[in-house]
């Protein structure tokens, strides 16, 4: 299974979440560390859902980066 994660840079750390898995989040000092934590956390999150008898959400989120020229803002 593949799940999209969103990584956000905060003033003193990085935070990440999986849009398809509400509540599956991580924070870390580096981007690499937050990715590692999400890679470890997603299976644990899914295991918890299964143990609670809940359905595992299918991946629906996609990530698209948009290149917006500064001239479009003015």
C-alpha positions in Angstrom: 0.0 0.0 0.0 1.1 3.5 -0.6 0.0 6.6 1.4 0.7 10.2 0.7 2.2 12.2 3.5 2.4 15.9 3.9 5.6 17.4 5.4 5.5 20.9 6.8 8.5 22.9 8.0 7.9 24.7 11.3 10.3 27.2 12.9 12.1 24.6 14.9 11.1 21.2 13.5 9.3 19.2 10.8 5.8 17.8 11.1 4.1 15.2 8.9 0.7 13.7 8.5 -1.1 11.2 6.3 -4.3 12.7 4.9 -5.9 9.3 4.4 -5.1 8.2 8.0 -6.6 10.8 10.4 -4.5 11.0 13.6 -1.4 9.5 12.0 1.1 12.3 12.6 4.8 12.8 13.5 7.2 15.5 14.4 11.0 15.5 14.3 14.1 17.7 14.1 14.8 16.8 10.5 12.9 16.0 7.3 14.6 12.6 7.0 13.6 11.7 10.6 10.0 12.7 10.2 9.8 10.6 7.0 11.3 7.6 9.0 8.8 8.1 11.8 5.9 8.1 9.3 7.3 5.0 7.6 7.3 3.3 11.0 4.1 4.9 12.2 1.7 4.1 9.3 1.9 0.3 9.8 1.3 0.8 13.6 -1.6 3.1 12.9 -3.1 0.5 10.5 -2.5 -2.3 13.0 -4.4 -0.2 15.6 -7.3 0.3 13.3 -7.5 -3.4 12.6 -7.3 -4.3 16.3 -10.3 -1.9 16.9 -12.3 -3.6 14.2 -12.2 -0.5 12.0 -11.7 -0.4 8.2 -8.3 0.6 6.8 -8.9 3.6 4.5 -7.7 3.2 1.0 -5.3 5.7 -0.2 -7.1 8.5 -2.0 -4.9 11.5 -1.5 -2.5 12.6 -4.2 0.2 15.3 -4.1 0.7 17.8 -6.8 3.2 20.7 -6.7 2.1 23.7 -8.6 4.6 26.1 -10.0 3.0 29.6 -9.7 4.9 32.4 -11.4 5.3 35.6 -9.4 3.8 37.5 -12.3 0.5 35.7 -11.6 0.4 37.1 -8.1 0.9 40.8 -9.1 
